[in-house]
Amino acid sequence: MSRRSSLAAGVSTVAAGSRRSRGVRIGLLAVAGVVVLGDEARGQVGVESDREVLEAFYDATGGPNWFISTNWLSDEPLSAWYGVTTNEEGRVAQLVLQSNNLSGSIPPELPRLTRLWDLSLHRNNLSGPIPPGLGELTSLVNLQLGWNQLSGPIPPELGQLTSLEFLNLFENQLSGPIPPELGQLSSLVNLSLDRNQLTGPIPPELLRLTRLRWLSLSLNELSGPILPELGQLTNLELLQLGWNQLSGPIPPELGRLTALQVHLDLAGNPLSGPIPAELGGLTSLERLSLQNSQLSGPIPPELGRLTGLISLSLSGNRLSGPIPVEFGNLTELTDLHIDDDTGLCLPPKIQDTLFGRLAVDNNVPLCAAVTAVPPPALWVLALALVVLGLRRHLAERQPAA
């Protein structure tokens, strides 16, 4: 371990030792008996503090076992340490160590990196809780902790990160409710909390996040209804709520999310009722996943307006009736998942159109030919004509008097 710097307080300029080979002069100005550091001196103190924090981080996260640790714990400038980017003051601005075999826990010293705006530690083996102190990193714009083994609740203190644009905590072992304080993250563009063990309802406070483009809460244990007010988040390009315990109908208001493009996933929830025809307004959508959701009724023909759709999953429901002939307009559709044990059938009119270019996971039966049934008035008229004809026939066979 290289030697640590020390500061000696005094009225005159004091030379302080440093890890680097060249000496560093730290200016001290005594005013009314109080020692005040000049800008350059304060910057150097901050740099040395950052160095100590990074040393603690290295020790806490199994540094000797990292895949790459170039220049860590050396006398080199922090900007030369692998994964570290500094600002013009030499303070740590980015700590990017994804996929680097980090293990252990995130140390409590990390919030002392007060100039940090990018913390990317995803795809590692970090465990333990998310330190509530991370909420003190008010300069953070990007917080990436996904694909680890972090556990415990999401700290409500993260709601203090009002500059945050990306919050990705997916693929961990986090539990408890989604903190309503996350609704204070007014700059947030991407919120990914999927593949955890989160419980409780979707907090209505999230509806304040009007800049959101990406909201992924799938593969948790969330319950309660799908909030109709989600239709107000009109910048959303992806909405994934699948594989939870959400219940009730699909809100027709989701049809207002006309910017949805990447994916609308509501699959694997105990929902009820029909597929809203309003979903036909999502004309930019590429993937629609509604499988295993206990939906019933016919497939609305309005889904035929989704001309950008590539994948459509409707299997494992209680749908009935013919597949709408409007599906023939879905020229980009290449992946259609429909059960053959439901009441659905395929009209012969679009059989060749769909099956000629689709990957279908089940054999969908053809709709049986149906003979047109006359309306009741025609039946009455026909019966009357038959009776009249029979009377005439009988009258003609009567012997003359």
LUMGU-601771 format. One record per residue (C-alpha): x, y, z; residue in one letter. Coordinates in steps of 0.2 Angstrom, whole numbers, padded with zeros to 4 digits, always signed. Example, Ala and Ser with C-alpha at 12.3 -4.5 7.8 and 13.67 -1.06 7.14 Angstrom:
// LUMGU-601771
+0062-0022+0039A/+0068-0005+0036S/
END
This chain:
// LUMGU-601771
+0000+0000+0000M/+0008+0017-0005S/+0010+0030+0009R/-0005+0042+0013R/-0004+0061+0012S/-0004+0071+0028S/-0009+0089+0031L/-0001+0100+0044A/-0011+0115+0049A/-0001+0132+0051G/-0001+0150+0046V/+0012+0148+0033S/+0011+0136+0017T/+0014+0119+0022V/+0021+0105+0012A/+0010+0089+0012A/+0017+0072+0007G/+0008+0063-0008S/+0006+0046-0016R/+0013+0053-0032R/+0032+0056-0034S/+0030+0075-0035R/+0027+0085-0020G/+0011+0095-0018V/+0010+0112-0010R/-0006+0115-0001I/-0010+0133+0003G/-0016+0138+0020L/-0023+0154+0025L/-0026+0159+0043A/-0040+0171+0046V/-0046+0175+0063A/-0038+0160+0070G/-0046+0148+0058V/-0037+0139+0045V/-0045+0140+0027V/-0039+0130+0012L/-0038+0139-0005G/-0047+0132-0020D/-0031+0123-0026E/-0028+0115-0009A/-0047+0110-0007R/-0046+0102-0024G/-0031+0092-0018Q/-0039+0087-0002V/-0054+0081-0012G/-0043+0071-0023V/-0034+0062-0009E/-0050+0059-0001S/-0056+0051-0017D/-0041+0040-0017R/-0044+0034+0000E/-0062+0030-0005V/-0056+0020-0020L/-0044+0010-0009E/-0058+0006+0002A/-0069+0001-0013F/-0055-0010-0019Y/-0053-0019-0003D/-0072-0022+0000A/-0075-0029-0018T/-0062-0042-0019G/-0049-0031-0029G/-0036-0044-0031P/-0048-0055-0040N/-0054-0042-0052W/-0052-0047-0070F/-0043-0030-0073I/-0036-0018-0060S/-0023-0009-0070T/-0014+0005-0059N/-0026+0002-0044W/-0017+0006-0027L/-0003+0014-0037S/+0004+0031-0036D/-0002+0035-0053E/-0016+0049-0055P/-0033+0042-0052L/-0037+0045-0070S/-0025+0031-0074A/-0034+0018-0063W/-0044+0006-0073Y/-0062+0011-0074G/-0060+0028-0066V/-0063+0045-0075T/-0059+0061-0067T/-0065+0079-0070N/-0054+0094-0072E/-0051+0095-0054E/-0045+0077-0053G/-0060+0072-0043R/-0068+0055-0048V/-0082+0058-0060A/-0085+0040-0067Q/-0083+0023-0059L/-0086+0011-0073V/-0082-0007-0068L/-0095-0018-0076Q/-0092-0036-0079S/-0076-0036-0069N/-0078-0050-0056N/-0082-0038-0042L/-0088-0047-0026S/-0092-0042-0008G/-0102-0027-0003S/-0103-0009-0009I/-0093+0000+0005P/-0101+0014+0015P/-0087+0026+0010E/-0093+0027-0008L/-0104+0042-0005P/-0089+0052-0001R/-0086+0053-0020L/-0096+0069-0021T/-0092+0073-0039R/-0097+0056-0045L/-0110+0056-0059W/-0109+0039-0067D/-0108+0023-0056L/-0109+0007-0067S/-0106-0009-0057L/-0117-0020-0066H/-0114-0038-0071R/-0103-0043-0056N/-0106-0053-0040N/-0109-0039-0028L/-0120-0044-0013S/-0127-0036+0003G/-0138-0021+0003P/-0138-0005-0007I/-0131+0008+0005P/-0143+0021+0009P/-0129+0034+0008G/-0129+0033-0011L/-0143+0045-0009G/-0130+0058-0005E/-0122+0057-0022L/-0133+0071-0029T/-0123+0073-0045S/-0127+0055-0050L/-0135+0054-0068V/-0132+0036-0071N/-0133+0022-0057L/-0131+0004-0064Q/-0131-0010-0051L/-0140-0023-0061G/-0135-0041-0063W/-0128-0043-0046N/-0134-0052-0030Q/-0139-0037-0020L/-0152-0040-0007S/-0164-0031+0005G/-0175-0016+0001P/-0172-0002-0011I/-0167+0013+0000P/-0180+0027-0001P/-0165+0039+0000E/-0162+0035-0018L/-0177+0047-0021G/-0164+0061-0017Q/-0155+0059-0033L/-0165+0072-0042T/-0152+0073-0057S/-0153+0054-0060L/-0158+0049-0077E/-0155+0030-0077F/-0159+0019-0062L/-0155+0001-0066N/-0157-0012-0052L/-0163-0027-0062F/-0158-0045-0059E/-0154-0044-0041N/-0163-0051-0025Q/-0170-0035-0019L/-0186-0036-0009S/-0200-0026-0001G/-0210-0013-0010P/-0205+0000-0023I/-0202+0016-0013P/-0214+0030-0017P/-0199+0042-0015E/-0193+0036-0032L/-0207+0047-0039G/-0196+0062-0034Q/-0184+0057-0048L/-0191+0070-0060S/-0176+0068-0072S/-0178+0049-0074L/-0178+0042-0091V/-0175+0024-0088N/-0181+0014-0073L/-0178-0005-0073S/-0182-0015-0057L/-0186-0031-0066D/-0181-0049-0060R/-0181-0045-0041N/-0193-0050-0027Q/-0202-0034-0025L/-0219-0034-0018T/-0234-0023-0016G/-0243-0012-0028P/-0236-0001-0041I/-0234+0016-0032P/-0245+0030-0040P/-0230+0042-0036E/-0221+0034-0051L/-0234+0043-0062L/-0225+0059-0059R/-0210+0053-0069L/-0216+0060-0085T/-0199+0059-0094R/-0199+0040-0093L/-0195+0031-0109R/-0192+0014-0101W/-0201+0006-0087L/-0198-0012-0083S/-0205-0020-0067L/-0208-0037-0074S/-0203-0054-0065L/-0207-0048-0047N/-0221-0051-0035E/-0231-0035-0038L/-0249-0035-0035S/-0265-0024-0037G/-0271-0017-0053P/-0263-0010-0068I/-0265+0009-0065L/-0275+0017-0079P/-0265+0033-0076E/-0250+0024-0083L/-0258+0030-0100G/-0252+0048-0095Q/-0233+0043-0097L/-0234+0047-0115T/-0215+0046-0118N/-0214+0028-0114L/-0206+0017-0127E/-0206+0001-0117L/-0218-0004-0103L/-0214-0021-0095Q/-0226-0027-0081L/-0226-0045-0085G/-0225-0060-0073W/-0231-0052-0057N/-0248-0054-0048Q/-0256-0039-0056L/-0275-0041-0057S/-0290-0034-0065G/-0293-0028-0083P/-0281-0021-0095I/-0284-0002-0094P/-0290+0005-0111P/-0280+0021-0106E/-0264+0011-0111L/-0269+0014-0129G/-0264+0032-0127R/-0245+0027-0126L/-0242+0030-0144T/-0224+0031-0142A/-0223+0013-0136L/-0211+0005-0148Q/-0200-0009-0141V/-0212-0019-0130H/-0228-0019-0121L/-0227-0034-0109D/-0242-0038-0098L/-0240-0057-0098A/-0241-0070-0084G/-0253-0059-0073N/-0270-0065-0067P/-0279-0052-0077L/-0297-0053-0082S/-0309-0046-0096G/-0306-0043-0114P/-0291-0036-0124I/-0295-0018-0126P/-0298-0012-0144A/-0289+0004-0139E/-0272-0006-0140L/-0275-0004-0159G/-0269+0014-0157G/-0251+0008-0153L/-0246+0009-0171T/-0227+0009-0168S/-0227-0006-0157L/-0215-0020-0161E/-0219-0033-0148R/-0235-0036-0138L/-0235-0050-0125S/-0252-0054-0117L/-0250-0073-0115Q/-0255-0083-0099N/-0266-0068-0093S/-0283-0076-0091Q/-0290-0064-0104L/-0306-0068-0113S/-0317-0064-0127G/-0313-0061-0146P/-0297-0053-0152I/-0301-0035-0157P/-0299-0032-0175P/-0291-0015-0171E/-0275-0025-0167L/-0274-0026-0186G/-0268-0008-0186R/-0252-0013-0177L/-0243-0013-0194T/-0225-0012-0186G/-0228-0028-0175L/-0215-0041-0176I/-0220-0053-0162S/-0238-0056-0154L/-0240-0068-0140S/-0258-0072-0135L/-0257-0090-0129S/-0263-0097-0113G/-0279-0086-0112N/-0297-0089-0114R/-0299-0080-0131L/-0312-0086-0143S/-0319-0083-0161G/-0309-0081-0177P/-0292-0072-0179I/-0297-0056-0186P/-0295-0055-0205V/-0286-0038-0202E/-0271-0048-0196F/-0268-0050-0215G/-0262-0031-0214N/-0248-0036-0201L/-0234-0038-0215T/-0220-0036-0202E/-0227-0050-0191L/-0215-0065-0190T/-0219-0073-0173D/-0237-0077-0168L/-0240-0087-0152H/-0258-0094-0151I/-0264-0110-0142D/-0274-0123-0152D/-0284-0128-0137D/-0294-0111-0135T/-0309-0106-0145G/-0299-0097-0158L/-0299-0102-0176C/-0291-0096-0192L/-0302-0089-0206P/-0297-0098-0223P/-0296-0080-0231K/-0280-0076-0222I/-0273-0094-0220Q/-0260-0092-0233D/-0256-0074-0229T/-0252-0078-0211L/-0245-0096-0212F/-0235-0092-0227G/-0223-0081-0217R/-0226-0084-0199L/-0218-0094-0185A/-0233-0100-0176V/-0230-0111-0160D/-0247-0121-0161N/-0258-0128-0175N/-0273-0116-0176V/-0288-0124-0183P/-0297-0117-0198L/-0314-0109-0195C/-0328-0120-0201A/-0338-0114-0216A/-0354-0107-0210V/-0369-0106-0221T/-0378-0090-0220A/-0393-0090-0209V/-0408-0080-0214P/-0416-0068-0202P/-0432-0073-0193P/-0443-0063-0204A/-0438-0073-0219L/-0441-0089-0209W/-0459-0083-0206V/-0462-0078-0224L/-0455-0095-0230A/-0466-0105-0218L/-0481-0094-0224A/-0478-0098-0242L/-0476-0117-0238V/-0493-0117-0229V/-0501-0107-0243L/-0495-0119-0256G/-0501-0134-0246L/-0518-0126-0245R/-0519-0123-0263R/-0513-0141-0267H/-0527-0148-0255L/-0540-0137-0263A/-0536-0143-0280E/-0538-0161-0275R/-0555-0158-0268Q/-0569-0167-0279P/-0581-0155-0287A/-0598-0153-0279A/
END
